[in-house]
Amino acid sequence: MMELPKDVEWIIETLENAGYEAYVVGGCVRDMVLKRIPQDWDITTSARPQEVKALFLRTIDTGIAHGTVTVMKNHIGYEVTTYRIDGEYEDSRHPKSVEFTDNLLLDLERRDFTINAMAYNHTRGFVDAFSGVQDIENHMIRCVGDARTRFDEDALRMLRAVRFSGQLGFTIEEKTLQAIKEKAGDLSHISAERIRTELVKLLTAKDAVQLRVAYQAGMTKIFFAEFDRMMELEQKNPHHIYTVGEHTIHGIEVMNFFWGKYTVDFDSSLIPEEITILAKKLRSGMTEKEHRILCTAMLFHDIGKPDTMVVDKEGIGHFHGHQKAGEKIAGRVLKRLTFDNETISLVKHLILWHDYRFTESLKAMRHAIAKIGKENMPYLFLVQLSDILSQNPETFEEKLQRVSCAVGLWEEIIASEAALELKDLKISGKDLIQAGISPGPKLGRILKDALEYVLEEPECNQKELLMDWIGKNFL
């Protein structure tokens, strides 16, 4: 017997006591079978939407035309959807019509994958008409019924198959994968927003290397052709043993390892323990959104390489300027895929600086932090570590030492509370105006020069010393 939240049981019992059938269905049932804690609880019922609304005090017409009513209980919304049969699909997304039914199995057979087509009721029991449990046991992603039909109904299901494969560490069943290869072009009918949502979930999955399947099946060619160019570009450089795309995939995998998301197949033997500890310290306190942004940064960090590659007379590939080129390309693609402005801004910034080589001195580090932004440093260090650990293992040691040293210098500078940006100065524009400097561009330039001065001489960040320095140089 599976344990349901009390409010979910109450909704089901209310429907059942009124003479209707009701079950939890879909992802929450799958997660219970997997012994995971469900994030959402969806309920399916034989009751029609108006009948559901009549039984509960607080409801929201979430998608009433398609049979969905949200029942509010203790400030939480639970979607309750009538058993339904979808009509013909015209746009690889929406059915022309929806027909309600009293037959649970007819409702389950329209769902995407067998692992999502199970239902449970605490009195009626477990319904698994399409062998979802068996596919979970076999670690298999398989469509319900004919895969081509399921993908005709909603082309996004092809990318969802890869996403579930990445999240669960499952393999896509052969017929399902073949149908994806045949129907991949239909993703052109799907909105960029829906594609982006699935892509980010895949990037942060424990088996994010399944992104390779999206490429091999022809999906990325439809919505992210720039990635295909990366997958097909040999780097011809002793620092790299992978194509740009494969290097990118490994970089995402390393980033997820730092966040504790990885499969048993991930080989962490090449990652020194002290680097794992360092990465854990760097990401301490970061949010899931920051994790998503960092994985997105890894996806895009070398996107400028195909446009900048040159091969010298010795046959060695070089990518001068790929950081700036990548920043511009990533900005266009991220906008096209409807990423939010915060993500776009930070990812572009990290791409621009991801190859920066830190000099082993406090003075140089202060200047670097001032240029890059002290709030961005932990992100950049994690990107650099992930980048290095997805290159040629023979070149790891010196590069990892350089980043570790940079982290140490950064920590020392932050602890010293050295001035690293204008707001850290012990003087302000108001002080300069009182000293006789008129508001305007000159005042701003003097403040910037003062910051440069204290980056060189941090002990001089005192009001009296700074005003004396300004008086000698600008008044």
ABEGO torsion letter per residue (X at the ends): XBBBBAAAAAAAAAAAAAGBBBBBBEAAAAAAAAGBBBABBBBBBABBAAAAAAABABBBBABAAAGBBBBBBGGBBBBBBBBBBBBBBAAGABBABBBBBABAAAAAAABABAAAABBBBAAAEBBBAAGAAAAAAAGBBBBBEBAAAAAAABAAAAAAAAAAAAAAGBBBBAAAAAAAAAAAAAAAABBAAAAAAAAAAAAABABAAAAAAAAAAGAAAAABAAAAAAAABBAGBAABABBAAAAAAAAAAAAAAAAGBBBAABBAAABBAAAAAAAAAAABGBBAAAAAAAAAAAAAAAAAAAAABBBBAAGBBBABGAAAAAAAAAAAAAAAAGBBAAAAAAAAAAAAAAABBBBBBAAAAAAAAAAAEAAAAAAAAAAAAAAAAABBAAAAAAAAAAAAAAAAAAAAAAAAGBBABAAABABBAAAAAAAGBBBEAAAAAAAAAAAAAAAABAAABBAAAAAAAAAAAAX
